[in-house]
Amino acid sequence: MKLSRITTPRSTHHRPVVLAVALLSAAIPHQAALAALPQQSLVPGGVALIAVGDGKEPAPTVTFAGKRVLTTTQDGKWIAVLGLPLSTKPGRVSVDVQALGGSRDQHSVVVEDKKYVEQRLKVAPGQVDLAPQDLERVDVEQKRIRESLGSFSPVLPATFSLQPPVSGPRSSSYGLRRVFNGQPRAPHSGMDIAAALGTPILAPADGKVLDSGEFFFNGGTVFIDHGSGFVTMYCHLSQTDVKPGDVVRAGQIIGKVGATGRVTGPHLHFGVTLNGALVDPALFLPPP
């Protein structure tokens, strides 16, 4: 087992260095172009950049927990861009690497612990426990959401360096876990950006709309596939301006900020996934 750790060069403002990128039409097996890599953060909810092979060789197939992992090249090496789920335990984490010729190997990184904020709240039972019909709807929608967030298309993203979908104060609530009446809920797996009702939401990079619709918790929602398991999610929209199958370009309006779903006020919930893992969106955005 090999231990690999790679860091990306950054400017004095800690922005990822922008490198040459491939268009969405390029196929992964023949793709050897460099991408603007996200910031590495070896913690649960972060991103690991793992050297997995010689860039002169054909692209290897990399998987983690049974899911395909995005690969690109940098400095003459194949790099796996691994999303680390919030549930990742501290310690060594390995990816499985299969070369085109069939040989198999494992490469690993060491994930450090990170203590995210926990809030304990007491509320009326009716605000915690869902009615049977609502629970049934949520179960169906969760499968639909997982399908979009876990998708993997055979193309490479145009870039990992995203522009904010809306301007506004960003919360630092990624990873926040709320405990209602002693019942823990899933950690907050995205970034909330404060913005006025009706503010246009812009696609942060080129991509293709996977799904859109109204969801019980998320309200108006759009999912955009940027390629190779790199997917972004936009929730609580008051208006959706795109539909599944639409190709969108960076800066294109995809909807408007709203307060739909279970929210207390208008804002955008922005999520980012790699290999099906919802990771910290701040690793892909310029500093606020």
C-alpha positions as CSV (number, residue, x, y, z in Angstrom):
1,M,0.0,0.0,0.0
2,K,1.4,3.4,-1.0
3,L,0.9,6.6,0.9
4,S,0.4,9.6,-1.4
5,R,-0.2,13.2,-0.5
6,I,-0.2,16.1,-2.9
7,T,-0.7,19.8,-2.3
8,T,-1.7,22.3,-4.8
9,P,0.1,25.7,-5.2
10,R,-1.9,28.7,-4.1
11,S,-1.7,32.4,-4.5
12,T,-1.3,34.8,-1.5
13,H,-5.1,34.8,-1.5
14,H,-5.3,31.0,-1.2
15,R,-7.0,30.6,-4.6
16,P,-6.5,27.4,-6.6
17,V,-4.1,27.9,-9.5
18,V,-6.0,27.9,-12.7
19,L,-4.6,25.4,-15.2
20,A,-5.5,24.3,-18.7
21,V,-8.8,22.5,-18.7
22,A,-10.7,20.2,-21.1
23,L,-14.2,20.9,-22.4
24,L,-17.1,18.8,-21.3
25,S,-17.1,16.9,-24.5
26,A,-13.8,15.2,-23.9
27,A,-13.9,11.5,-22.8
28,I,-12.1,10.5,-19.6
29,P,-10.1,7.5,-20.9
30,H,-8.3,9.8,-23.4
31,Q,-8.2,12.9,-21.2
32,A,-4.8,14.1,-20.1
33,A,-5.5,17.8,-19.7
34,L,-4.8,19.6,-16.4
35,A,-7.7,20.9,-14.3
36,A,-8.0,23.7,-11.8
37,L,-7.8,21.5,-8.8
38,P,-9.8,22.3,-5.6
39,Q,-8.1,23.1,-2.4
40,Q,-7.0,20.0,-0.5
41,S,-8.4,19.4,2.9
42,L,-7.7,16.0,4.5
43,V,-10.7,16.0,7.0
44,P,-14.2,14.5,6.8
45,G,-16.1,16.6,4.3
46,G,-12.9,17.7,2.6
47,V,-11.1,16.8,-0.7
48,A,-8.0,14.5,-1.1
49,L,-5.7,14.8,-4.0
50,I,-3.9,11.4,-4.5
51,A,-1.2,10.6,-7.0
52,V,-2.3,7.3,-8.6
53,G,-0.1,6.8,-11.6
54,D,2.3,8.0,-14.3
55,G,0.6,10.6,-16.5
56,K,2.2,9.1,-19.6
57,E,0.2,5.9,-19.1
58,P,-3.6,5.6,-19.9
59,A,-5.9,6.8,-17.2
60,P,-6.4,4.3,-14.4
61,T,-9.9,3.5,-13.0
62,V,-10.1,4.7,-9.4
63,T,-12.8,3.8,-7.0
64,F,-13.7,4.5,-3.4
65,A,-16.4,2.7,-1.4
66,G,-17.6,1.2,-4.7
67,K,-17.9,4.6,-6.4
68,R,-15.9,5.9,-9.4
69,V,-13.4,8.7,-8.5
70,L,-12.5,11.6,-10.8
71,T,-9.0,11.5,-12.2
72,T,-7.0,14.2,-14.0
73,T,-3.3,15.0,-14.5
74,Q,-0.9,17.4,-12.9
75,D,2.9,17.6,-13.0
76,G,3.0,14.4,-15.1
77,K,1.0,12.3,-12.8
78,W,-2.6,11.0,-12.7
79,I,-4.3,12.6,-9.7
80,A,-7.5,11.2,-8.1
81,V,-9.7,14.0,-6.8
82,L,-11.5,12.3,-3.9
83,G,-14.4,13.6,-2.0
84,L,-14.3,12.6,1.6
85,P,-17.7,11.9,3.1
86,L,-18.6,13.6,6.4
87,S,-18.9,10.2,7.9
88,T,-15.2,9.4,7.2
89,K,-13.4,8.2,10.3
90,P,-9.9,9.7,11.1
91,G,-7.1,7.5,9.9
92,R,-5.8,6.1,6.6
93,V,-8.3,6.1,3.7
94,S,-7.5,4.1,0.5
95,V,-8.6,4.2,-3.1
96,D,-8.5,1.2,-5.4
97,V,-6.6,1.8,-8.6
98,Q,-6.9,-0.4,-11.7
99,A,-4.5,0.2,-14.6
100,L,-5.7,-0.2,-18.1
101,G,-3.7,-3.4,-18.4
102,G,-5.5,-5.0,-15.4
103,S,-3.1,-4.6,-12.6
104,R,-4.6,-3.4,-9.3
105,D,-3.1,-1.3,-6.5
106,Q,-4.2,0.9,-3.5
107,H,-3.1,4.4,-2.7
108,S,-3.9,6.1,0.6
109,V,-4.0,9.4,2.5
110,V,-4.3,10.0,6.2
111,V,-7.5,11.8,7.2
112,E,-7.4,14.1,10.3
113,D,-10.3,14.5,12.7
114,K,-12.4,17.7,12.6
115,K,-15.0,18.7,15.2
116,Y,-17.9,20.3,13.6
117,V,-20.4,22.4,15.6
118,E,-23.3,20.7,17.3
119,Q,-26.5,22.5,18.3
120,R,-29.0,20.9,20.8
121,L,-32.5,22.3,20.5
122,K,-35.9,21.6,22.0
123,V,-38.9,22.1,19.8
124,A,-42.5,21.0,19.6
125,P,-42.7,17.3,18.6
126,G,-44.7,18.2,15.5
127,Q,-41.7,20.1,14.2
128,V,-39.5,17.0,14.4
129,D,-41.7,14.0,13.6
130,L,-43.1,13.8,10.0
131,A,-46.6,12.7,9.2
132,P,-46.7,9.3,7.5
133,Q,-47.6,10.8,4.1
134,D,-44.7,13.3,4.4
135,L,-42.3,10.6,5.4
136,E,-43.3,8.5,2.4
137,R,-42.7,11.5,0.1
138,V,-39.3,12.2,1.7
139,D,-38.2,8.6,1.2
140,V,-39.0,8.7,-2.5
141,E,-37.3,12.1,-2.9
142,Q,-34.2,10.9,-1.1
143,K,-33.7,8.2,-3.6
144,R,-34.0,10.7,-6.4
145,I,-31.6,13.1,-4.7
146,R,-29.0,10.3,-4.2
147,E,-29.3,9.3,-7.8
148,S,-28.4,12.8,-9.0
149,L,-25.7,13.4,-6.5
150,G,-24.1,10.0,-7.1
151,S,-24.1,10.2,-10.9
152,F,-20.9,9.8,-12.9
153,S,-20.7,11.0,-16.5
154,P,-17.7,10.1,-18.8
155,V,-16.5,13.7,-19.2
156,L,-14.0,15.9,-17.4
157,P,-15.2,19.1,-15.7
158,A,-14.2,22.4,-17.5
159,T,-12.9,23.6,-14.1
160,F,-13.0,23.1,-10.3
161,S,-12.7,26.8,-9.7
162,L,-16.3,27.8,-9.2
163,Q,-17.8,31.3,-9.1
164,P,-20.3,32.0,-6.3
165,P,-23.8,31.3,-7.7
166,V,-25.1,34.3,-5.8
167,S,-23.4,37.2,-4.0
168,G,-24.0,37.4,-0.3
169,P,-22.8,36.4,3.2
170,R,-21.8,32.8,3.4
171,S,-22.6,30.8,6.5
172,S,-20.0,28.6,8.0
173,S,-22.5,25.9,8.8
174,Y,-21.1,23.1,6.7
175,G,-20.9,20.0,9.0
176,L,-23.2,21.5,11.6
177,R,-25.3,18.8,13.3
178,R,-28.5,19.7,15.0
179,V,-30.0,17.5,17.8
180,F,-33.8,18.1,18.2
181,N,-35.3,16.8,21.5
182,G,-32.3,14.4,21.8
183,Q,-32.7,13.1,18.2
184,P,-29.6,13.8,16.1
185,R,-30.2,14.9,12.5
186,A,-27.9,14.5,9.5
187,P,-25.2,17.1,9.4
188,H,-25.6,20.2,7.3
189,S,-23.9,19.2,4.1
190,G,-23.8,22.4,2.1
191,M,-23.3,26.2,2.3
192,D,-26.1,28.7,2.9
193,I,-25.7,32.0,1.1
194,A,-27.9,34.9,2.2
195,A,-29.6,36.7,-0.6
196,A,-32.9,38.5,-1.2
197,L,-35.9,36.8,-2.5
198,G,-35.8,36.7,-6.3
199,T,-32.1,37.2,-6.6
200,P,-30.9,35.4,-9.9
201,I,-28.8,32.3,-9.3
202,L,-26.0,31.8,-11.8
203,A,-24.4,28.5,-12.9
204,P,-20.9,28.6,-11.4
205,A,-19.4,26.6,-14.2
206,D,-20.4,24.8,-17.4
207,G,-22.5,21.7,-17.0
208,K,-25.7,19.8,-17.8
209,V,-28.9,19.8,-15.7
210,L,-29.5,16.3,-14.2
211,D,-32.8,17.0,-12.5
212,S,-35.0,19.8,-11.1
213,G,-38.2,20.0,-9.2
214,E,-40.0,20.7,-5.9
215,F,-38.8,18.7,-2.8
216,F,-40.3,18.5,0.7
217,F,-37.2,19.7,2.6
218,N,-35.2,21.4,-0.3
219,G,-38.1,23.2,-2.0
220,G,-37.3,24.2,-5.6
221,T,-34.1,22.4,-6.5
222,V,-31.7,22.1,-9.4
223,F,-28.8,19.6,-9.9
224,I,-26.0,20.3,-12.4
225,D,-23.5,17.7,-13.6
226,H,-20.1,19.2,-14.3
227,G,-18.6,15.8,-15.2
228,S,-16.9,12.8,-13.6
229,G,-19.0,12.8,-10.4
230,F,-18.6,16.6,-9.8
231,V,-22.2,17.7,-9.2
232,T,-23.6,20.9,-7.7
233,M,-27.0,21.4,-6.0
234,Y,-29.1,24.5,-5.5
235,C,-32.1,24.5,-3.1
236,H,-35.0,26.6,-1.9
237,L,-35.5,28.3,-5.2
238,S,-38.6,30.4,-5.8
239,Q,-38.2,29.9,-9.6
240,T,-36.4,27.4,-11.8
241,D,-35.3,28.5,-15.2
242,V,-33.8,25.2,-16.5
243,K,-35.0,21.7,-17.0
244,P,-33.3,18.2,-17.0
245,G,-31.1,17.8,-20.1
246,D,-30.4,21.5,-20.5
247,V,-26.7,22.4,-21.1
248,V,-25.8,25.5,-19.1
249,R,-22.8,27.8,-19.3
250,A,-21.0,29.5,-16.5
251,G,-22.8,32.7,-15.6
252,Q,-26.2,31.5,-17.0
253,I,-29.3,32.1,-14.8
254,I,-30.7,28.8,-13.6
255,G,-33.3,30.1,-11.2
256,K,-34.0,32.6,-8.4
257,V,-33.5,32.6,-4.7
258,G,-36.5,31.7,-2.6
259,A,-37.7,30.3,0.7
260,T,-39.4,27.1,-0.5
261,G,-39.2,23.8,1.4
262,R,-38.4,23.8,5.2
263,V,-36.6,27.1,5.7
264,T,-37.1,30.1,7.9
265,G,-36.3,32.7,5.3
266,P,-34.9,33.3,1.7
267,H,-31.4,32.0,1.0
268,L,-29.6,29.7,-1.3
269,H,-28.4,26.3,-0.1
270,F,-25.5,25.4,-2.3
271,G,-24.1,21.8,-2.3
272,V,-21.1,20.2,-4.0
273,T,-20.4,16.5,-4.5
274,L,-17.5,14.4,-5.7
275,N,-17.9,10.6,-6.1
276,G,-21.3,11.0,-4.4
277,A,-19.9,12.7,-1.3
278,L,-21.2,16.1,-0.3
279,V,-18.1,18.1,0.5
280,D,-17.4,21.6,1.7
281,P,-18.2,24.1,-1.1
282,A,-15.7,26.6,0.2
283,L,-12.9,24.4,-1.2
284,F,-14.1,25.3,-4.7
285,L,-14.9,29.0,-4.3
286,P,-12.7,32.1,-4.1
287,P,-12.5,33.8,-0.7
288,P,-15.6,35.8,0.3
